Structure formats: structure tokens, C-alpha cells
Amino acid sequence: MPNDISIEQVRSIKAGRGNLLYMGTSNKGVTRANMATQRFKTFHLPPFKKGISNNDRVVSLQVDADNDVWLGTNGNGLLIMDSNLNRIKKWFTTESLPANNRLTDNTIWCMLSAKKEKYWLGTSNGGFLLLNKQNGVLKKFTTTNGSTGNEILTDAIRCLVRINDSIVCIGFEKAGIRYF
């Protein structure tokens, strides 16, 4: 590992195509390692808002079918970047975005691919979201919005896992799990 790459506190790790490995860190953004060439590149997160310091924390990662890298951050929303770590798109909670494109929380603890360019996002206090990558539309599921019954135990979603094609398990912060 090169000396100028700091990945002391890895929070998430995902493999991409072409021998690429992505590491989300607690304080140094995301590092891409090409395992074949042993070359490393670090991307530091842009500030959430102008004039506000950046926390550079990537707590969840996903690599999609296009080899785009989804970065779930602690306070900076969601970024989707190409495999070279060039910024593509950013989602966050702001009044300047249309309501159907606005996150319910800027901390994305977990992600899970759904079908046809859609991804589930678990937030720290905004429930879980279904994001359509193609049109940017978010469907929101919280304890007060989008839930069809008592499925959402709390709006703090810690983990998501697919059991099979029709069952997803959601792990809640301090509230157990539910299967859907």
C-alpha cells in the first residue's frame, strides 16, 4: 500500500469489474485500488454545502451493473461516480431539489440493488428509499409515509439483505428486523 493512501478506518468495501476494489473510509473518502497494477486513487468528498467543512466519511458502497460506484455518506448524502471516481450525480436533503428527488436523510448507512436500475437506500433517520437511477426519482418508506402497515419499525435503517428474489430483510437501529 502506498504511503500517501490512508485507509485506516474502512467502513465499507466492494469489488468492481476489472480487478477494482473500492474502500469507503471514516475520514478519507473513498479509495479505488486496481489489484492487478497495485495503483491506488483516493477521492475526497466535495463539501455538502458551500462554506461548510466536509466530513469525508463513506459508510456504505455499492457497485452497479454499469460499474458505477454508489457512495453512501455520513452527512453528505449519496454520490454516484464512474469507476474512475469522477463525480456523476449527488442526492441530498435540500429544498432546491424537487421533492421526488430529495433524500429524507443525508446519512446513507446501507444500500441494496433492486431490479432494473433501482436501489434501496437505508438512512440513519429517514426510513428507506427506493431510487431509480435512470430518472432520479425516490420512493420513500418511513414510519409515517409510504408504509402499508406496521412494517417500518423505526426510520433508522442499519442494513439490508436479499434473502431471495422475493424477500428482503431490513435491520433497524434498536428495533430488530423485518422481512418483506
C-alpha positions, -999 to 999 in steps of 0.1 A, spaced: 0 0 0 15 34 -9 23 57 20 1 85 7 -31 64 8 -48 64 42 -75 38 48 -71 33 85 -108 31 92 -126 12 64 -164 13 68 -173 -5 36 -156 -24 8 -169 -36 -26 -154 -52 -56 -159 -38 -91 -151 -52 -125 -116 -53 -139 -98 -61 -106 -110 -29 -90 -116 -27 -52 -134 3 -36 -129 11 1 -151 36 19 -134 52 49 -143 70 80 -122 101 73 -106 99 39 -134 95 13 -132 65 -10 -101 48 -23 -100 27 -55 -74 0 -57 -65 -17 -90 -54 -51 -77 -37 -60 -110 -15 -29 -112 -13 -20 -75 -24 15 -83 -45 35 -59 -66 66 -63 -84 85 -35 -114 107 -39 -123 132 -12 -159 141 -9 -170 176 -20 -184 198 7 -221 192 14 -228 230 11 -205 259 2 -186 272 32 -193 241 54 -164 218 61 -165 182 48 -165 151 70 -153 128 41 -170 97 56 -182 70 32 -201 44 53 -217 23 25 -208 14 -10 -224 -3 -40 -211 -11 -75 -238 -13 -101 -241 -31 -134 -226 -1 -152 -196 -3 -128 -207 30 -113 -198 34 -76 -225 44 -52 -212 62 -21 -234 64 9 -220 90 32 -223 101 68 -239 135 63 -231 143 27 -260 123 11 -255 99 -18 -229 103 -46 -228 81 -78 -195 81 -96 -180 62 -125 -152 36 -120 -125 63 -123 -141 82 -93 -153 111 -114 -185 126 -99 -217 118 -117 -246 127 -95 -253 138 -60 -285 134 -39 -291 151 -6 -318 168 15 -323 203 2 -352 225 -7 -336 233 -41 -343 198 -53 -378 186 -63 -395 166 -35 -394 134 -55 -356 138 -60 -348 148 -24 -333 124 3 -351 121 36 -317 120 54 -281 128 44 -266 97 60 -269 65 40 -260 36 62 -267 8 36 -276 0 0 -290 -29 -19 -297 -34 -56 -333 -39 -66 -344 -47 -101 -339 -26 -133 -316 2 -122 -333 7 -88 -316 6 -55 -328 5 -19 -311 30 5 -312 27 43 -308 60 61 -299 69 97 -332 86 104 -352 90 72 -365 55 67 -356 36 35 -357 48 -1 -361 32 -35 -340 52 -60 -345 49 -98 -310 56 -112 -324 65 -147 -348 93 -137 -336 101 -102 -370 96 -86 -371 84 -50 -399 65 -34 -399 70 3 -408 45 31 -409 58 66 -429 52 98 -453 79 86 -451 78 48 -451 50 23 -456 22 47 -487 0 41 -489 -12 77 -466 -16 107 -436 -28 86 -414 1 93 -404 -2 130 -382 29 130 -367 53 105 -332 42 113 -323 15 88 -289 -1 95 -287 -30 70 -305 -45 40 -300 -80 27 -318 -100 0 -328 -135 11 -341 -145 -24 -358 -129 -54 -389 -120 -33 -377 -115 3 -356 -86 16 -346 -84 53 -343 -50 69 -322 -44 101 -334 -15 122 -314 5 147 -326 -6 182 -358 -22 168 -348 -56 153 -355 -69 118 -384 -73 94 -388 -95 63 -406 -81 32 
